[in-house]
Amino acid sequence: MVKPSGAVHVTTQRRHYTGKDGRERVYETHLLRRSWREDGKVRNETVANLSRLPAETIELVRRSLAGEQFIPAAGRAAVARSLPHGHAAAAAAMARKLGFPALLGPPGPQRDLAYALVISRVIRPASKLSTASWWQDVTLGPDLGVAGASTDDIYEAMDWLAARQDGIEKQLARRHLREGGIAMFDLSSSWVEGAHCELAAFGHSRDGKRGRAQIEYGLLTDKDGRPVAVRVFAGSTGDPKTFPEAVDAVRGTFGLRQMIMVGDRGMITSARIADLRELEGMAWITCLRGPAIKKLMAGDGPLQLSLFDEQDLAEITSPDFPGERLICCRNPVLAAERARKREDLLAATEADLGKIAARAAAGRIKDPDRIGIAAGKIINKRKVAKHFILDIRPGQISWQRDQAAIDAEAATDGIYVIRTPVPAGTLDAPGAVAAYKDLANLERDFRHIKAEDLDLRPIFHRLEDRVRAHVLICMLACYLTWHLRKAWAPLTFTDEHPPQRSNPVAPARRSAAASTKASRKTGPGKQPIRSFRDIIDHLGTLTRTDLRYGPATIPTLAEPTPDQRRAFDLLATPIPRTIT
């Protein structure tokens, strides 16, 4: 007889019995058995009956015999390192869904660095030097192979990315712009630190940073506010001079011959409209300036307040705007707000003028020139000089409101006029108003880029190409953020299902569900509602820990919270252990 040999294993046998009471019972027997082959047949030998051992001991024996190795936990396990992981994993998961690696360019170290810069801008916006050192403290760095990268490596990657800008924007345009569709363009600015930036110049600051050099950048988006392209200009460039760059991008870079360009009244001026008329297939939607509106209202002009007796939207024509539709709107809520604000400014100015009058009456200021200078500062401070008539004499000052000027301004309160050559059959009057109001989506992008999410400002770079690359990285991060915000809308205060507006002139209103979220700060099931930045920070507490057992190191994810698990569920992806 052949002596039994071979590996042993644990088998479990189950026997089913039905008792007199009709209940079925299951009895389990756990046997330690050895199997071998003899004369072509499989033979078994029971080495031991393990049934009386605790279930966890039986399972330990089973897994040990199957090849797993176990080390005593007491005194042998150590945490080698624990790194924040969840926020980078979530941003990278969405980036992969959007095809970011292929969008940026062919594989290589420059692409890995550029990819890491975009994701870092979303989860922790900071300077390039700070970002480079931070990569070693988060799983993004080792997983993408960028931990330890120098600033020279980063600058080389930025130069590589800037050279690929046109190709990247072409791909985004193919996704989100179409022939005959709508594209929106607007301009913003950010101040510069340092004195050697090649694009820095003094101009109109949209950051409220007077006396600081700045750069300007124009963002081109689709009607929903998805960024498609960005252009950078010197800080002294006026809005109308930047608009041709947007048109050139649409027609030249993207090859789209028919497009409706939407911009505000300062962007699409009469001169720019004259240029657009020369380009077949190009149309526009913009708004008239105040003097043009007053001219339409003067005398028996086509714009009369009686148009709004029964409606707040009316379409007119004027020989001053041949081939264009003029869609006149009056928003009563906006009119009331402007009237309130004007009265507050007038009252505050009168209170300050009263202080000057008291100083003059007390003899502390007598010279009419000095009184005039002091009064001029007051009335110009709130830009209401046109509404006051001042009487200044030695040692005294009096004033009265210019009611005629006030009434003339009040007549246009809440009134704005949309101008467009797009035929009514293509875009009706409410649609044209709604398209113009969609500029709010682009303004929201600027808020995200400049302050709320991506912190583009201030500009620290000196070379023109580096500034352009920095702004491009922020634009790409804004594109990624746009999709993350949309996916995580149930976790934030975002209105997931805003009510459709039957009247585009009326103010937008939030849905009842969004109002409930805002008031209670919780969602369904008492789920906490957070801001976008708070979600990123909360995901950052999901760590990846390297546990060291003797010579072996095992990477392990922390147990995710319900909110962290929900965030990844909304991205339709499992929580990955690594970022690839």
C-alpha positions as CSV (number, residue, x, y, z in Angstrom):
1,M,0.0,0.0,0.0
2,V,1.3,3.5,-0.9
3,K,2.0,5.6,2.1
4,P,-0.3,8.7,2.1
5,S,1.5,11.9,1.3
6,G,0.5,15.4,0.0
7,A,-0.9,18.6,1.4
8,V,-3.7,18.7,3.9
9,H,-6.7,20.9,3.7
10,V,-9.9,21.6,5.5
11,T,-13.2,20.3,4.2
12,T,-16.7,21.1,5.5
13,Q,-19.5,18.6,5.3
14,R,-23.1,19.6,5.9
15,R,-26.0,17.2,6.8
16,H,-29.6,18.3,6.6
17,Y,-32.2,16.7,8.9
18,T,-35.9,17.5,9.3
19,G,-37.2,17.0,12.8
20,K,-40.6,15.9,13.9
21,D,-41.6,19.5,14.4
22,G,-40.9,20.1,10.7
23,R,-37.9,22.3,11.2
24,E,-34.9,21.7,9.1
25,R,-31.5,21.5,10.9
26,V,-28.1,21.7,9.4
27,Y,-25.1,20.0,11.0
28,E,-21.6,20.9,9.9
29,T,-18.5,18.8,10.3
30,H,-15.0,20.4,9.7
31,L,-12.4,17.8,8.9
32,L,-8.6,18.1,8.4
33,R,-8.0,15.8,5.5
34,R,-5.1,14.6,3.3
35,S,-5.7,13.6,-0.4
36,W,-3.5,11.6,-2.7
37,R,-3.8,9.6,-5.9
38,E,-3.5,5.8,-5.8
39,D,-4.0,3.5,-8.9
40,G,-5.6,6.3,-10.7
41,K,-8.1,7.0,-7.9
42,V,-8.2,9.8,-5.4
43,R,-7.9,8.7,-1.9
44,N,-8.7,10.7,1.3
45,E,-7.5,10.4,4.8
46,T,-9.0,12.2,7.7
47,V,-6.2,13.6,9.9
48,A,-8.3,15.3,12.5
49,N,-11.9,16.5,13.3
50,L,-11.8,20.2,13.8
51,S,-15.5,20.6,14.5
52,R,-15.1,21.4,18.2
53,L,-12.7,24.3,17.5
54,P,-14.0,27.9,17.4
55,A,-15.2,29.0,14.0
56,E,-12.5,31.7,13.7
57,T,-9.8,29.2,14.5
58,I,-11.1,26.8,11.8
59,E,-11.1,29.7,9.3
60,L,-7.6,30.6,10.2
61,V,-6.4,27.0,9.7
62,R,-8.3,26.8,6.3
63,R,-6.7,30.1,5.0
64,S,-3.2,29.1,6.4
65,L,-3.3,25.8,4.6
66,A,-4.4,27.6,1.4
67,G,-1.2,29.6,1.4
68,E,-1.9,32.8,3.4
69,Q,0.7,33.9,5.8
70,F,-0.2,35.3,9.2
71,I,1.9,37.3,11.6
72,P,0.9,37.9,15.2
73,A,-0.6,41.4,15.3
74,A,0.6,42.3,18.8
75,G,3.8,44.2,18.7
76,R,4.4,43.4,15.0
77,A,2.2,45.8,13.1
78,A,3.3,49.4,12.5
79,V,1.9,52.3,10.4
80,A,4.7,53.1,8.0
81,R,3.0,56.2,6.6
82,S,-0.5,57.6,6.1
83,L,-1.3,60.0,3.2
84,P,-4.4,62.0,2.3
85,H,-6.0,60.2,-0.7
86,G,-9.7,60.6,-1.2
87,H,-9.8,64.2,-2.7
88,A,-7.1,63.4,-5.2
89,A,-8.7,60.0,-6.1
90,A,-12.1,61.7,-6.7
91,A,-10.7,64.5,-8.8
92,A,-8.6,62.0,-10.8
93,A,-11.6,59.7,-11.3
94,M,-13.6,62.5,-12.8
95,A,-10.6,63.6,-14.9
96,R,-10.3,60.1,-16.3
97,K,-14.0,60.0,-17.2
98,L,-13.5,63.3,-19.1
99,G,-10.5,61.9,-20.9
100,F,-8.0,64.3,-19.4
101,P,-4.8,62.3,-20.0
102,A,-5.5,62.0,-23.7
103,L,-6.8,65.6,-23.8
104,L,-3.5,66.9,-22.5
105,G,-1.3,65.0,-25.0
106,P,0.9,61.9,-25.5
107,P,2.2,60.0,-22.5
108,G,5.4,61.2,-20.9
109,P,6.8,62.9,-17.8
110,Q,5.6,66.4,-19.0
111,R,2.0,65.1,-19.3
112,D,2.1,63.5,-15.9
113,L,3.3,66.8,-14.4
114,A,0.7,68.9,-16.2
115,Y,-2.0,66.4,-15.2
116,A,-0.9,66.6,-11.6
117,L,-0.9,70.5,-11.8
118,V,-4.5,70.5,-13.0
119,I,-5.7,68.1,-10.3
120,S,-3.7,70.0,-7.6
121,R,-5.3,73.2,-8.6
122,V,-8.7,71.7,-8.0
123,I,-8.0,70.1,-4.6
124,R,-5.3,72.5,-3.2
125,P,-4.7,75.7,-5.2
126,A,-1.2,77.1,-4.3
127,S,2.0,78.4,-5.9
128,K,4.0,76.0,-8.0
129,L,6.8,75.8,-5.3
130,S,4.3,75.0,-2.6
131,T,2.5,72.4,-4.8
132,A,5.8,70.7,-5.6
133,S,6.6,70.1,-1.9
134,W,3.0,69.1,-1.1
135,W,3.1,66.3,-3.7
136,Q,5.2,64.2,-1.3
137,D,2.5,64.5,1.4
138,V,-0.4,63.2,-0.7
139,T,-0.9,60.1,-2.7
140,L,-1.2,62.1,-5.9
141,G,2.6,62.6,-5.9
142,P,3.9,59.0,-5.7
143,D,1.0,57.5,-7.8
144,L,1.6,59.9,-10.7
145,G,5.4,59.7,-10.3
146,V,5.7,63.5,-9.7
147,A,6.8,63.4,-6.0
148,G,10.3,65.0,-5.9
149,A,9.8,67.1,-9.1
150,S,11.7,70.3,-9.1
151,T,10.3,73.7,-10.1
152,D,12.4,73.5,-13.2
153,D,10.6,70.2,-14.1
154,I,7.3,72.0,-13.5
155,Y,8.2,75.0,-15.6
156,E,9.2,72.6,-18.4
157,A,5.8,70.9,-18.1
158,M,4.1,74.3,-18.3
159,D,5.9,75.2,-21.4
160,W,5.0,71.8,-22.9
161,L,1.3,72.4,-22.0
162,A,1.3,75.9,-23.4
163,A,2.5,74.7,-26.7
164,R,-0.4,72.3,-26.9
165,Q,-3.1,74.9,-26.0
166,D,-4.7,75.1,-29.5
167,G,-5.0,71.3,-29.7
168,I,-6.5,71.0,-26.3
169,E,-9.0,73.8,-27.0
170,K,-9.9,72.2,-30.4
171,Q,-10.9,69.0,-28.6
172,L,-13.0,70.9,-26.1
173,A,-14.7,72.9,-28.9
174,R,-15.6,69.6,-30.7
175,R,-17.3,68.4,-27.5
176,H,-19.3,71.5,-26.6
177,L,-19.6,73.9,-29.6
178,R,-21.5,73.3,-32.8
179,E,-22.2,75.1,-36.0
180,G,-25.0,77.7,-35.5
181,G,-24.8,77.3,-31.7
182,I,-24.0,79.8,-28.9
183,A,-20.6,80.8,-27.5
184,M,-20.1,83.3,-24.7
185,F,-17.1,85.4,-24.1
186,D,-16.2,87.8,-21.2
187,L,-13.1,89.4,-19.7
188,S,-11.7,89.5,-16.2
189,S,-8.5,90.6,-14.5
190,S,-6.1,89.6,-11.7
191,W,-3.4,91.5,-10.1
192,V,0.3,90.7,-10.3
193,E,2.9,90.3,-7.6
194,G,6.4,91.6,-8.4
195,A,7.6,94.2,-10.9
196,H,8.9,92.1,-13.9
197,C,5.9,90.4,-15.4
198,E,5.9,90.9,-19.1
199,L,2.1,91.2,-19.3
200,A,1.6,93.4,-16.3
201,A,0.1,96.8,-16.9
202,F,-2.3,99.2,-15.1
203,G,-5.9,99.1,-16.2
204,H,-9.4,98.8,-15.0
205,S,-9.3,96.4,-12.0
206,R,-12.1,94.0,-11.6
207,D,-10.6,92.8,-8.3
208,G,-10.9,96.2,-6.6
209,K,-7.1,96.4,-6.5
210,R,-6.5,100.0,-7.5
211,G,-2.9,101.0,-8.1
212,R,-1.8,97.4,-8.8
213,A,-0.5,96.1,-12.1
214,Q,-2.6,93.3,-13.5
215,I,-3.2,90.9,-16.4
216,E,-6.4,90.3,-18.2
217,Y,-7.9,87.1,-19.5
218,G,-10.9,86.3,-21.6
219,L,-12.9,83.1,-21.2
220,L,-14.9,81.4,-24.0
221,T,-17.6,79.0,-22.9
222,D,-20.6,77.2,-24.2
223,K,-24.1,78.4,-23.1
224,D,-24.0,76.3,-19.9
225,G,-20.7,77.8,-18.8
226,R,-18.3,74.9,-19.7
227,P,-14.9,76.5,-20.4
228,V,-13.7,75.9,-23.9
229,A,-10.8,78.3,-24.4
230,V,-9.0,81.2,-22.7
231,R,-6.9,84.1,-24.0
232,V,-4.5,86.2,-21.9
233,F,-3.9,90.0,-22.5
234,A,-1.8,92.8,-21.1
235,G,-3.5,94.4,-18.1
236,S,-4.3,97.7,-20.0
237,T,-6.3,96.0,-22.8
238,G,-9.9,97.3,-23.2
239,D,-12.8,94.8,-23.4
240,P,-13.7,95.5,-27.1
241,K,-10.1,94.9,-28.2
242,T,-10.2,91.4,-26.8
243,F,-13.4,90.3,-28.5
244,P,-11.7,89.7,-32.0
245,E,-9.5,87.1,-30.3
246,A,-12.6,85.1,-29.4
247,V,-14.0,85.4,-32.9
248,D,-10.6,84.3,-34.4
249,A,-10.6,81.3,-32.0
250,V,-14.1,80.2,-33.1
251,R,-13.5,80.7,-36.8
252,G,-9.8,80.1,-37.2
253,T,-8.8,77.6,-34.5
254,F,-12.0,75.7,-34.2
255,G,-13.1,76.0,-37.9
256,L,-16.7,77.0,-37.0
257,R,-18.2,79.3,-39.6
258,Q,-21.6,79.9,-38.0
259,M,-21.9,81.0,-34.4
260,I,-23.9,83.3,-32.2
261,M,-21.5,85.2,-30.0
262,V,-22.9,86.4,-26.6
263,G,-21.2,89.2,-24.7
264,D,-22.1,92.2,-22.5
265,R,-22.5,95.7,-23.7
266,G,-18.9,96.6,-22.9
267,M,-17.6,93.7,-24.9
268,I,-19.6,93.7,-28.1
269,T,-19.7,97.3,-29.1
270,S,-21.0,98.9,-32.3
271,A,-17.5,98.8,-33.7
272,R,-17.2,95.0,-33.0
273,I,-20.7,94.5,-34.5
274,A,-19.6,96.2,-37.6
275,D,-16.7,93.8,-37.8
276,L,-19.0,90.8,-37.3
277,R,-21.3,92.0,-40.1
278,E,-18.4,91.4,-42.5
279,L,-18.1,87.7,-41.4
280,E,-20.8,85.5,-43.0
281,G,-22.5,83.3,-40.6
282,M,-21.5,85.2,-37.5
283,A,-24.3,86.7,-35.2
284,W,-24.4,88.3,-31.8
285,I,-26.5,88.8,-28.7
286,T,-25.7,91.8,-26.5
287,C,-27.3,94.7,-24.8
288,L,-27.7,98.4,-25.5
289,R,-25.9,101.0,-23.4
290,G,-27.8,103.6,-21.3
291,P,-27.5,106.5,-23.8
292,A,-28.9,104.4,-26.6
293,I,-31.8,103.3,-24.5
294,K,-32.6,106.9,-23.5
295,K,-32.5,107.8,-27.2
296,L,-35.1,105.1,-28.0
297,M,-37.3,106.5,-25.2
298,A,-36.9,110.2,-26.2
299,G,-40.0,111.9,-27.6
300,D,-42.1,109.5,-29.7
301,G,-39.3,107.0,-29.9
302,P,-40.2,103.3,-30.3
303,L,-39.5,102.5,-26.7
304,Q,-42.3,103.8,-24.5
305,L,-43.2,102.8,-21.0
306,S,-46.7,101.9,-22.2
307,L,-45.2,98.8,-23.8
308,F,-44.8,97.4,-20.3
309,D,-48.4,98.0,-19.1
310,E,-49.4,94.4,-19.6
311,Q,-46.1,92.6,-20.2
312,D,-42.5,93.0,-19.3
313,L,-41.1,92.1,-22.7
314,A,-41.7,93.7,-26.1
315,E,-39.9,93.5,-29.4
316,I,-39.3,96.7,-31.4
317,T,-37.2,97.9,-34.3
318,S,-35.3,101.2,-34.9
319,P,-33.7,102.7,-38.0
320,D,-30.6,103.2,-35.9
321,F,-30.1,99.5,-35.7
322,P,-30.9,98.1,-39.2
323,G,-31.3,94.4,-39.5
324,E,-31.5,93.9,-35.8
325,R,-34.2,92.9,-33.4
326,L,-34.5,95.0,-30.2
327,I,-36.1,93.1,-27.4
328,C,-37.0,95.5,-24.6
329,C,-37.4,94.2,-21.1
330,R,-38.5,95.7,-17.8
331,N,-37.8,93.9,-14.5
332,P,-40.0,95.4,-11.8
333,V,-37.9,93.8,-9.0
334,L,-34.7,95.3,-10.5
335,A,-36.4,98.7,-10.9
336,A,-37.5,98.7,-7.2
337,E,-34.0,97.7,-6.1
338,R,-32.3,100.4,-8.1
339,A,-34.7,103.0,-6.8
340,R,-34.0,101.9,-3.2
341,K,-30.3,101.9,-3.8
342,R,-30.4,105.4,-5.3
343,E,-32.4,106.8,-2.4
344,D,-29.9,105.3,0.0
345,L,-27.0,106.8,-1.8
346,L,-28.7,110.2,-1.9
347,A,-29.5,110.1,1.8
348,A,-26.0,109.1,2.8
349,T,-24.5,111.9,0.6
350,E,-26.9,114.4,2.2
351,A,-25.8,113.3,5.7
352,D,-22.1,113.8,4.8
353,L,-22.9,117.2,3.2
354,G,-24.6,118.1,6.5
355,K,-21.3,117.5,8.3
356,I,-19.6,119.9,6.0
357,A,-22.3,122.5,6.5
358,A,-21.9,122.1,10.2
359,R,-18.2,122.7,9.9
360,A,-18.8,125.8,7.8
361,A,-21.4,127.1,10.3
362,A,-19.0,126.6,13.2
363,G,-16.3,128.7,11.3
364,R,-13.9,125.8,11.0
365,I,-14.0,126.1,7.2
366,K,-14.7,129.4,5.5
367,D,-13.0,129.5,2.1
368,P,-15.5,128.6,-0.7
369,D,-12.8,126.8,-2.6
370,R,-12.0,124.5,0.4
371,I,-15.7,124.0,1.0
372,G,-16.2,123.1,-2.7
373,I,-13.3,120.6,-2.6
374,A,-14.7,118.9,0.5
375,A,-18.2,118.8,-1.0
376,G,-16.8,117.5,-4.3
377,K,-15.2,114.5,-2.6
378,I,-18.5,113.7,-1.0
379,I,-20.8,113.8,-4.0
380,N,-18.2,112.0,-6.2
381,K,-17.6,109.3,-3.7
382,R,-21.0,107.7,-4.4
383,K,-21.2,108.9,-8.0
384,V,-24.3,111.0,-7.4
385,A,-22.9,114.5,-8.3
386,K,-25.4,114.7,-11.2
387,H,-28.3,114.5,-8.8
388,F,-27.3,117.5,-6.6
389,I,-27.3,121.3,-7.1
390,L,-24.8,122.9,-4.7
391,D,-24.8,126.6,-3.6
392,I,-21.4,127.4,-2.0
393,R,-20.7,130.8,-0.4
394,P,-18.1,132.0,2.1
395,G,-18.7,130.1,5.3
396,Q,-21.7,128.3,4.1
397,I,-23.0,125.5,1.8
398,S,-26.5,124.5,0.8
399,W,-27.8,122.0,-1.7
400,Q,-30.9,120.5,-3.2
401,R,-31.7,117.5,-5.2
402,D,-31.9,117.8,-9.0
403,Q,-35.3,116.1,-9.2
404,A,-35.4,116.4,-13.0
405,A,-32.2,114.4,-13.3
406,I,-33.4,111.9,-10.7
407,D,-36.7,111.4,-12.6
408,A,-34.9,111.0,-15.9
409,E,-32.7,108.3,-14.5
410,A,-35.6,106.6,-12.7
411,A,-37.5,106.4,-16.0
412,T,-35.0,103.7,-17.2
413,D,-34.9,101.8,-13.9
414,G,-35.2,98.0,-14.6
415,I,-35.1,98.5,-18.4
416,Y,-32.6,96.8,-20.6
417,V,-32.7,96.2,-24.4
418,I,-31.2,93.1,-26.0
419,R,-30.0,93.5,-29.6
420,T,-29.5,90.6,-32.0
421,P,-29.8,89.9,-35.7
422,V,-30.7,86.3,-35.1
423,P,-34.1,85.7,-36.8
424,A,-37.1,85.0,-34.6
425,G,-37.6,81.7,-36.3
426,T,-34.2,80.6,-35.0
427,L,-34.4,82.2,-31.6
428,D,-37.6,83.8,-30.3
429,A,-37.6,86.9,-28.0
430,P,-37.7,85.0,-24.7
431,G,-34.9,82.7,-26.0
432,A,-32.7,85.7,-26.8
433,V,-33.2,87.2,-23.4
434,A,-32.4,83.8,-21.8
435,A,-29.3,83.5,-23.9
436,Y,-28.0,86.9,-22.7
437,K,-28.8,86.0,-19.1
438,D,-26.8,82.8,-19.5
439,L,-23.7,85.1,-19.2
440,A,-24.3,84.5,-15.5
441,N,-22.9,81.0,-16.0
442,L,-19.7,82.5,-17.3
443,E,-19.5,85.0,-14.4
444,R,-19.8,82.0,-12.1
445,D,-16.8,80.4,-13.8
446,F,-14.8,83.6,-13.1
447,R,-15.8,83.4,-9.4
448,H,-14.6,79.8,-9.3
449,I,-11.3,80.5,-11.1
450,K,-10.4,83.7,-9.2
451,A,-11.5,83.0,-5.7
452,E,-13.9,80.3,-4.6
453,D,-12.2,77.2,-5.9
454,L,-9.1,77.7,-8.0
455,D,-7.4,80.8,-6.7
456,L,-5.8,82.0,-9.9
457,R,-4.8,85.3,-8.4
458,P,-2.4,86.8,-7.7
459,I,0.0,86.2,-10.6
460,F,3.6,85.4,-9.6
461,H,5.0,84.4,-12.9
462,R,7.3,86.7,-14.9
463,L,7.5,85.3,-18.4
464,E,4.6,85.8,-20.8
465,D,4.4,82.1,-21.8
466,R,4.4,81.0,-18.1
467,V,1.5,83.4,-17.3
468,R,-0.4,82.0,-20.2
469,A,0.3,78.4,-19.1
470,H,-0.8,79.3,-15.5
471,V,-4.1,80.7,-16.8
472,L,-4.6,77.6,-19.1
473,I,-4.1,75.3,-16.1
474,C,-6.7,77.2,-14.2
475,M,-9.1,77.0,-17.1
476,L,-8.6,73.3,-17.4
477,A,-9.1,73.0,-13.6
478,C,-12.3,75.0,-14.0
479,Y,-13.5,72.6,-16.6
480,L,-12.9,69.7,-14.2
481,T,-14.5,71.6,-11.3
482,W,-17.6,72.3,-13.5
483,H,-18.2,68.6,-13.9
484,L,-17.4,67.8,-10.3
485,R,-19.9,70.4,-9.0
486,K,-22.5,69.0,-11.3
487,A,-22.0,65.4,-10.1
488,W,-21.9,66.4,-6.5
489,A,-24.9,68.7,-6.6
490,P,-26.9,66.4,-4.2
491,L,-24.2,66.9,-1.6
492,T,-24.0,70.7,-1.9
493,F,-26.3,73.7,-1.8
494,T,-26.6,73.6,-5.6
495,D,-30.1,73.6,-7.0
496,E,-30.3,70.2,-8.7
497,H,-33.5,70.9,-10.5
498,P,-34.1,74.7,-10.9
499,P,-37.6,75.5,-12.0
500,Q,-38.1,76.4,-15.6
501,R,-38.8,80.1,-16.0
502,S,-41.9,80.8,-18.1
503,N,-40.8,84.5,-18.1
504,P,-37.1,85.0,-18.7
505,V,-37.3,88.6,-17.5
506,A,-38.4,87.6,-14.0
507,P,-35.7,86.9,-11.4
508,A,-34.6,83.3,-11.2
509,R,-35.9,81.4,-8.3
510,R,-34.7,78.3,-6.5
511,S,-36.7,75.1,-6.3
512,A,-38.4,74.1,-3.1
513,A,-35.9,71.3,-2.6
514,A,-33.0,73.6,-2.9
515,S,-34.5,76.1,-0.4
516,T,-35.1,73.2,2.0
517,K,-31.4,72.2,1.7
518,A,-30.3,75.7,2.4
519,S,-32.5,76.2,5.4
520,R,-31.9,72.8,7.1
521,K,-28.3,72.3,6.0
522,T,-29.1,68.7,5.5
523,G,-30.3,66.5,2.6
524,P,-32.4,63.3,2.4
525,G,-31.7,61.0,5.4
526,K,-30.2,63.9,7.4
527,Q,-27.1,63.8,5.1
528,P,-25.0,66.9,5.8
529,I,-24.9,69.5,3.0
530,R,-21.5,71.0,2.4
531,S,-19.9,73.6,0.1
532,F,-17.8,72.3,-2.7
533,R,-14.6,73.2,-0.9
534,D,-15.8,71.4,2.3
535,I,-16.4,68.2,0.3
536,I,-12.9,68.3,-1.1
537,D,-11.5,68.8,2.4
538,H,-13.7,66.0,3.8
539,L,-12.6,63.6,1.1
540,G,-9.0,64.5,2.0
541,T,-9.5,62.8,5.4
542,L,-9.9,59.4,3.5
543,T,-6.3,58.2,3.8
544,R,-4.2,55.5,2.4
545,T,-2.1,53.9,5.1
546,D,1.0,51.7,4.6
547,L,0.8,49.0,7.3
548,R,4.1,47.3,8.0
549,Y,4.1,43.6,9.1
550,G,7.7,42.6,9.6
551,P,9.3,42.8,6.1
552,A,5.9,43.1,4.4
553,T,4.2,46.5,3.7
554,I,0.5,46.4,2.8
555,P,-1.3,49.6,1.5
556,T,-4.8,49.9,3.1
557,L,-7.5,52.5,2.7
558,A,-9.2,53.9,5.7
559,E,-12.9,53.0,6.2
560,P,-14.8,55.7,4.2
561,T,-17.5,57.7,5.8
562,P,-21.0,57.5,4.3
563,D,-20.5,60.9,2.7
564,Q,-17.2,59.9,1.2
565,R,-18.7,56.7,-0.2
566,R,-21.7,58.8,-1.5
567,A,-19.3,61.2,-3.3
568,F,-17.7,58.3,-5.2
569,D,-21.0,56.8,-5.9
570,L,-22.1,60.0,-7.6
571,L,-19.0,59.8,-9.7
572,A,-20.1,56.2,-10.7
573,T,-16.7,54.8,-9.6
574,P,-15.4,52.7,-6.8
575,I,-12.9,54.2,-4.4
576,P,-9.6,53.3,-6.0
577,R,-6.6,52.4,-4.0
578,T,-4.2,54.1,-6.3
579,I,-4.4,57.1,-8.7
580,T,-3.3,56.0,-12.2
